[in-house]
């Protein structure tokens, strides 16, 4: 059976949000509907269940225990390298540093700069 829906409904999104939170402690923000839809759609196709609702039922069923790991791997970002999102570091190296230098030259910022980089 082909998956007809291109995106999770509001109800489906909420159900998957709750399941993800329950299984992993991860809160999926409301603006991630398309991302979650795309990632779950791959698991729906891989399991052959047909649609998002059938996949939810599978995940809640005893027969779906083996699928929970595949589900969590699909909906989480598993890459944790420090420079994972290069454009952020490009911005820091160029625009941000240039702005701070200009502020220091104009006396609008101290010469010291503290940056906290939180671990993954």
Residue, then its C-alpha position, 0 to 999 in steps of 0.5 A: x500500500x502506498x503512503x498517500x499523506x505527504x505530511x502528518x496531521x496535527x493529531x498524528x504529529x501530537x501522538x508521535x511527539x508524545x511517543x518520542x518524549x516518552x521513549x527518549x525525553x526529547x521534545x519535538x517542537x511544533x515547527x518540525x512537522x515536515x522534518x518528522x513527517x519525512x523521517x517517519x515516512x521512511x520507516x512507514x515504507x521500510x516496515x510496509x505498514x501503509x500509513x502513519x496511523x498504522x505505523x503508530x499502532x505498530x509502535x504501540x503493539x508488542x509486535x512493534x518492540x523491535x521497530x522502536x529502535x529503528x523509529x528512534x534512530x530515524x527521528x533523532x539526529x545522530x551526528x554530534x560532530x562539533x562542526x556539524x552545522x558549518x554555516x553557524x561557524x562561518x557566521x561566527x568567524x566572519x560576521x560576528x567577529x567583524x562586528x565585535x572588532x568594530x564595536x571594540x574599535x568604537x569603544x562599544x564593547x570590552x576587549x575581552x569576549x567570553x563564548x560558551x560552547x555547550x556540549x552535545 
